[in-house]
Amino acid sequence: MENASLVDEYGYVADGKVFLKGYLHYPDRQIGEVKRTEQEALDYFKNRFVIAQNKVAQLEQEIEEAQNKGSYLTKLVQLRKKLTTFDAIGDFIPLLDRLDAQELVLTDLIKHNQLKNLEIKRALIAEAEAIVGSDDWKTTADALQEIKMKWIKTGPVDKLLDEEIEGTFTGLLDSFFQRRRDFFNEQNKVIQERLDQYDALIREAFKLSRSHNIEEAYGEVRRLNNAWKAVGEVPIKKSGKLYKQFKKATTIIYTKYNEAKGIVVVPKIDPRVEAQMKMTEEAERLSKQSDIFAAAERAKVLLNSWKEIKVPFKLQDKSINERFRAACDKIFELSYLGRVLTRKYPAFEMKSESEQLRTKIREMEYLVRREKSDLQIALQDADSLNPDNPEDKQILNKINTQKRKIAMKELILREFNKRLETIEY
């Protein structure tokens, strides 16, 4: 500094070079060179000091506005390091003091948060410890995943405790999930053993089905059935397919045995299906009786009774369902036609049979034309309807009902015309 040709409060120029005066424990430091005049060079670096001031002010504002203030500690340390090497002339000590003050605040805040985080994580460890011994695998796994999400969202603890606390928590989770893996590995092993047993029984059953000694084969079936029941549970999808194969083989044996012994097997019918069969037969008789109005009243009773019978889907007989519905449809269509005839033709019963049939045909043809016209209107917007939408589905169901009614009317018409041809012939 003895050779300085231009001196400022915080810097100077010597031998064509610009220096920042030493402060605190930092010595004098060259920060630039004179390009044109010494004063211009000195003023340039004095002006640059404003950048350092703004950086400190900006960081203070960011810390003030931040919710997670502790995350700014690293940024603060980096800024302090940059200030001690920043090429500018000015009083750096107040700026460093301001950063030191902020660091104290952040450090205290971080310590407070770390203690709070430690408290939360210890509570989560206690919560995990209470359930990791459970064998309710799904419920416990879901609960531990929730605890883990809370753990991840919780901030860090003191570095001296971090390894211990993380290790304890990870160890708890690992112990549970390892036990779960071991359990399911053992379960899979047991299931595979059972599947192998089922396969062996199926192979044995098919081998017996090819045997010429039907008496022996028939006697062995009981043993196979008992062995099958003793194997144990496997996944339901696999058990269904396996049993279907086993049943196929044992059925072959039973069929051969019954044929050899002349035994006629009457298949068992579920009581609910049997009840539906009887109701169908009654409905079909009702559709042919002369008093169609009485038949319609009885058909309503049968319909209500039918709805009360809850037959499992796989036991339902589609043909019985269709026969019953068709018989009821026919009764109600004939009943409606009967009411039309009674209203429009008071002396209908006085007519001859052929005249009655012609009248019925004429009225029924009119009803078919009218309903077909209504259906045509309904079908105009049918393509835009969505079956998954409840309201649209209801409309589509009504359209299908209309089609069914028209089909039944046309069937009745054909029967009328056939009877008329018979009479006239």
C-alpha positions in Angstrom: 0.0 0.0 0.0 3.1 2.2 0.4 3.3 2.5 -3.4 -0.4 3.4 -3.8 -1.0 6.2 -6.2 -4.8 6.4 -5.5 -6.4 5.5 -2.1 -10.0 5.0 -1.1 -11.6 4.1 2.3 -11.9 0.4 1.3 -9.5 0.1 -1.7 -6.6 1.5 -3.6 -4.6 1.5 -6.8 -0.9 0.6 -7.0 1.3 -0.2 -9.9 -1.6 -0.2 -12.3 -3.6 -2.7 -10.3 -6.7 -2.3 -8.2 -6.8 -3.8 -4.6 -9.4 -4.3 -1.9 -8.1 -3.4 1.6 -7.9 -6.3 4.0 -10.6 -6.8 6.6 -11.2 -9.2 9.5 -8.7 -11.9 8.8 -8.6 -11.4 5.1 -5.4 -9.7 3.7 -5.3 -7.1 0.9 -6.4 -8.7 -2.4 -5.9 -7.7 -6.0 -9.3 -7.5 -7.7 -8.5 -5.9 -11.1 -6.3 -3.8 -13.3 -6.4 -0.2 -14.6 -7.6 -0.2 -18.1 -7.9 3.6 -18.8 -7.5 5.8 -15.7 -7.0 4.9 -12.1 -10.1 6.7 -10.9 -12.3 5.0 -13.5 -11.0 1.6 -12.3 -11.6 2.4 -8.7 -15.1 3.7 -9.4 -15.9 0.6 -11.4 -15.2 -1.7 -8.5 -16.9 0.6 -6.0 -20.0 0.4 -8.2 -19.8 -3.4 -8.3 -20.2 -3.4 -4.5 -23.9 -2.6 -5.1 -24.3 -6.1 -6.6 -23.0 -7.7 -3.3 -25.5 -5.5 -1.3 -28.4 -6.6 -3.5 -27.5 -10.3 -3.2 -27.6 -10.1 0.6 -30.8 -8.1 0.6 -32.5 -10.5 -1.9 -31.5 -13.5 0.3 -32.9 -11.8 3.4 -36.2 -11.2 1.6 -36.5 -14.7 0.3 -35.9 -16.1 3.8 -38.5 -13.8 5.3 -41.1 -14.9 2.8 -40.3 -18.6 2.7 -42.3 -21.2 4.7 -39.4 -23.7 4.8 -36.7 -21.2 5.9 -34.2 -23.9 6.9 -33.7 -24.9 3.3 -31.9 -21.5 2.7 -29.0 -22.3 5.0 -26.9 -23.8 2.3 -27.6 -20.9 0.0 -26.6 -18.5 2.7 -23.3 -20.4 3.3 -22.5 -20.3 -0.4 -23.3 -16.6 -0.6 -20.9 -15.8 2.3 -18.2 -17.7 0.5 -18.8 -15.8 -2.7 -18.7 -12.5 -0.8 -15.2 -13.2 0.5 -14.0 -13.6 -3.1 -16.2 -11.1 -4.8 -14.3 -8.5 -6.8 -15.7 -5.1 -5.6 -14.7 -2.3 -3.3 -16.8 -1.6 -0.2 -17.5 -2.4 3.4 -18.0 -6.2 3.4 -18.1 -6.6 7.2 -21.7 -5.4 7.7 -22.9 -7.7 4.9 -21.1 -10.7 6.5 -22.6 -9.6 9.9 -26.1 -9.7 8.4 -25.5 -13.2 7.0 -24.1 -14.3 10.3 -27.3 -13.0 12.0 -29.5 -14.9 9.5 -27.4 -18.0 10.0 -28.0 -18.0 13.7 -31.8 -17.6 13.1 -31.8 -20.5 10.5 -29.6 -22.7 12.7 -31.9 -22.3 15.7 -34.9 -22.9 13.5 -33.3 -26.0 11.9 -32.5 -27.4 15.4 -36.1 -26.8 16.5 -37.4 -28.5 13.4 -35.0 -31.4 13.7 -36.2 -31.9 17.3 -39.8 -31.8 16.1 -39.0 -34.2 13.3 -37.3 -36.5 15.7 -40.3 -36.6 17.9 -42.6 -37.3 14.8 -40.2 -40.1 13.5 -40.0 -41.7 17.0 -43.8 -41.7 17.1 -43.9 -43.3 13.6 -41.4 -46.0 14.7 -43.6 -46.7 17.7 -46.6 -47.0 15.4 -44.8 -49.4 13.1 -43.5 -51.5 16.0 -47.1 -52.0 17.2 -48.1 -53.7 14.0 -45.0 -55.3 12.3 -45.6 -58.5 14.1 -49.1 -59.0 12.6 -49.9 -61.8 10.1 -52.7 -59.8 8.6 -50.5 -59.2 5.6 -52.6 -56.9 3.4 -54.0 -54.7 6.2 -50.6 -54.4 7.8 -48.8 -53.7 4.6 -51.2 -50.9 3.7 -50.8 -49.4 7.2 -47.0 -49.6 6.9 -47.1 -47.9 3.5 -49.1 -45.0 5.0 -46.6 -44.7 7.9 -43.8 -44.7 5.3 -45.4 -41.9 3.4 -45.6 -39.9 6.6 -42.0 -40.7 7.3 -40.9 -39.5 3.8 -42.9 -36.2 4.2 -41.2 -35.6 7.6 -38.0 -33.5 7.4 -34.5 -34.6 8.6 -33.3 -35.0 12.1 -29.9 -34.2 13.6 -27.1 -35.8 11.5 -25.7 -37.5 14.6 -29.1 -39.3 15.1 -30.1 -39.7 11.4 -28.3 -43.0 10.8 -29.7 -44.6 13.9 -33.3 -43.4 13.4 -33.3 -44.3 9.7 -31.8 -47.7 10.4 -34.4 -48.5 13.1 -37.3 -47.6 10.8 -36.0 -49.3 7.8 -35.2 -52.4 9.8 -38.8 -52.6 11.1 -40.3 -52.4 7.5 -37.7 -54.8 6.2 -38.5 -57.4 8.9 -42.2 -57.3 8.1 -41.9 -57.5 4.3 -39.3 -60.2 4.6 -41.7 -62.2 6.8 -44.5 -61.6 4.3 -42.3 -62.8 1.4 -41.3 -65.9 3.3 -45.0 -66.6 4.1 -46.2 -66.3 0.5 -43.2 -68.3 -0.8 -44.2 -71.1 1.6 -47.9 -70.6 0.5 -46.9 -70.9 -3.1 -44.9 -74.0 -2.4 -47.9 -75.5 -0.6 -50.3 -74.5 -3.4 -47.9 -76.0 -6.0 -47.8 -79.3 -4.1 -51.6 -79.3 -4.0 -51.8 -78.6 -7.7 -49.4 -81.5 -8.3 -51.7 -83.8 -6.2 -54.8 -82.7 -8.2 -53.0 -83.3 -11.5 -52.0 -86.8 -10.3 -55.6 -87.6 -9.3 -56.9 -86.4 -12.7 -54.3 -88.6 -14.5 -55.3 -91.5 -12.3 -59.0 -90.9 -13.0 -58.5 -90.8 -16.7 -56.5 -93.9 -16.6 -59.3 -95.7 -14.7 -61.8 -94.4 -17.3 -59.9 -96.3 -19.9 -59.9 -99.5 -17.8 -61.8 -102.6 -19.0 -62.4 -103.7 -15.4 -65.3 -101.4 -14.8 -66.1 -102.9 -11.4 -62.6 -102.1 -10.1 -62.7 -98.6 -11.7 -66.1 -97.8 -10.1 -64.8 -98.9 -6.7 -61.7 -96.7 -7.1 -63.7 -93.6 -7.8 -64.9 -93.3 -4.2 -61.2 -93.4 -3.0 -60.3 -90.7 -5.6 -63.2 -88.5 -4.5 -62.1 -88.7 -0.9 -58.5 -88.0 -1.9 -59.6 -85.0 -3.9 -61.5 -83.5 -0.9 -58.5 -84.0 1.3 -56.0 -82.2 -0.9 -56.8 -78.6 0.3 -57.6 -75.3 -1.2 -56.0 -73.7 -4.3 -56.8 -70.4 -6.1 -60.5 -70.6 -7.2 -59.9 -70.1 -10.9 -57.5 -73.1 -11.0 -59.6 -75.3 -8.7 -62.6 -74.8 -11.1 -60.7 -75.9 -14.1 -59.1 -78.8 -12.3 -62.4 -80.1 -10.9 -64.0 -79.9 -14.4 -61.3 -82.2 -15.7 -61.7 -84.6 -12.8 -65.4 -84.6 -13.1 -65.2 -85.4 -16.8 -63.0 -88.5 -16.0 -65.2 -89.8 -13.1 -68.4 -89.2 -15.2 -67.0 -91.5 -17.9 -66.5 -94.2 -15.2 -70.0 -93.7 -13.8 -71.6 -93.8 -17.2 -69.8 -97.0 -18.2 -70.8 -98.6 -14.9 -74.5 -97.6 -15.2 -74.6 -98.9 -18.8 -73.1 -102.2 -17.7 -75.6 -102.6 -14.8 -78.6 -101.3 -16.8 -79.0 -98.4 -14.3 -81.0 -95.4 -15.6 -79.9 -92.2 -13.9 -82.5 -89.6 -13.4 -80.7 -86.3 -13.3 -81.4 -84.2 -10.2 -83.3 -81.0 -10.8 -82.9 -78.1 -8.4 -86.2 -77.5 -6.6 -86.2 -73.9 -7.7 -85.8 -74.8 -11.4 -88.4 -77.5 -11.0 -90.8 -74.9 -9.6 -90.1 -72.7 -12.7 -90.8 -75.7 -15.0 -94.2 -76.2 -13.4 -95.1 -72.5 -13.6 -94.0 -72.5 -17.3 -96.3 -75.5 -18.1 -99.2 -73.8 -16.3 -98.6 -70.6 -18.2 -98.6 -72.4 -21.5 -101.9 -74.1 -20.6 -103.4 -70.8 -19.6 -102.5 -69.3 -23.0 -104.8 -71.9 -24.6 -107.8 -71.6 -22.3 -111.0 -69.9 -23.5 -111.4 -67.5 -20.5 -108.4 -65.4 -21.4 -109.3 -62.7 -18.7 -109.1 -65.3 -15.9 -105.9 -66.6 -17.5 -104.4 -63.1 -17.4 -105.2 -62.7 -13.7 -103.5 -66.0 -12.9 -100.5 -65.1 -15.1 -100.0 -62.0 -13.0 -99.8 -64.2 -9.9 -97.3 -66.5 -11.6 -95.1 -63.6 -12.7 -94.8 -62.4 -9.1 -94.1 -65.9 -7.9 -91.4 -66.3 -10.6 -89.7 -63.1 -9.4 -89.5 -64.4 -5.9 -87.6 -67.6 -7.0 -83.9 -66.7 -6.9 -82.2 -69.3 -9.1 -78.3 -68.9 -9.3 -77.2 -67.8 -12.8 -75.4 -71.1 -13.6 -78.4 -73.2 -12.7 -80.9 -71.2 -14.8 -82.5 -72.9 -17.8 -82.6 -70.4 -20.6 -85.2 -72.3 -22.6 -87.5 -72.5 -19.6 -87.1 -68.7 -19.0 -87.9 -68.0 -22.7 -91.0 -70.3 -22.7 -92.4 -68.8 -19.6 -92.0 -65.2 -20.8 -93.5 -66.1 -24.2 -96.5 -67.8 -22.6 -97.2 -64.8 -20.4 -96.7 -62.4 -23.3 -99.2 -64.4 -25.3 -101.8 -64.4 -22.5 -101.5 -60.6 -22.0 -101.7 -59.9 -25.7 -104.8 -62.1 -26.1 -106.3 -60.4 -23.0 -105.7 -57.0 -24.4 -107.2 -58.0 -27.7 -110.2 -59.4 -25.8 -110.8 -56.1 -24.1 -110.6 -54.3 -27.5 -113.2 -56.7 -29.0 -115.5 -56.4 -25.9 -115.4 -52.6 -26.2 -115.8 -52.2 -30.0 -118.1 -55.2 -30.7 -120.8 -55.7 -28.0 -122.3 -58.6 -30.0 -119.0 -60.3 -30.8 -120.1 -63.6 -29.2 -123.1 -63.7 -31.6 -120.8 -63.9 -34.6 -119.8 -67.2 -36.3 -116.4 -68.6 -35.5 -115.0 -67.5 -38.9 -116.4 -64.0 -38.5 -114.9 -63.8 -35.0 -111.5 -64.9 -36.4 -111.7 -62.3 -39.2 -112.5 -59.6 -36.7 -109.6 -60.7 -34.5 -107.2 -60.7 -37.4 -108.3 -57.2 -38.5 -107.9 -55.7 -35.0 -104.6 -57.5 -34.4 -103.2 -56.3 -37.8 -104.2 -52.7 -36.8 -102.4 -53.1 -33.5 -99.2 -54.5 -35.2 -99.2 -51.6 -37.7 -99.6 -49.0 -34.9 -96.9 -50.5 -32.7 -94.5 -50.9 -35.6 -95.0 -47.2 -36.4 -94.2 -46.3 -32.7 -91.2 -48.5 -32.8 -89.9 -46.9 -36.0 -90.0 -43.5 -34.2 -88.2 -44.9 -31.1 -85.5 -46.5 -33.3 -84.5 -43.1 -34.9 -82.5 -42.1 -31.9 -81.5 -45.5 -30.7 -78.0 -45.4 -32.3 -77.0 -42.4 -30.2 -78.0 -44.1 -26.9 -75.3 -45.4 -24.5 -76.2 -48.7 -22.8 -73.9 -47.8 -19.9 -76.1 -44.7 -19.1 -79.0 -45.7 -16.8 -81.5 -43.5 -18.5 -80.5 -44.7 -22.0 -80.5 -48.3 -20.9 -84.1 -47.9 -19.7 -85.1 -46.5 -23.1 -83.3 -49.4 -24.9 -85.1 -51.9 -22.6 -88.4 -50.4 -23.6 -87.5 -50.7 -27.3 -86.6 -54.4 -26.8 -90.0 -54.9 -25.0 -91.8 -53.3 -27.9 -90.0 -55.6 -30.4 -91.0 -58.6 -28.3 -94.7 -57.5 -28.1 -94.8 -57.0 -31.9 -93.2 -60.5 -32.5 -95.9 -62.1 -30.2 -98.7 -60.3 -32.0 -97.4 -61.5 -35.3 -97.2 -65.0 -34.0 -100.8 -64.8 -32.8 -101.8 -63.4 -36.2 -100.3 -66.4 -37.9 -102.2 -68.8 -35.6 -105.5 -66.9 -36.3 -104.9 -67.2 -40.1 -104.0 -70.8 -39.8 -107.2 -71.6 -37.9 -109.3 -69.5 -40.3 -107.9 -71.5 -43.2 -108.8 -74.8 -41.5 -112.4 -73.6 -40.8 -112.9 -72.3 -44.3 -111.3 -75.4 -45.9 
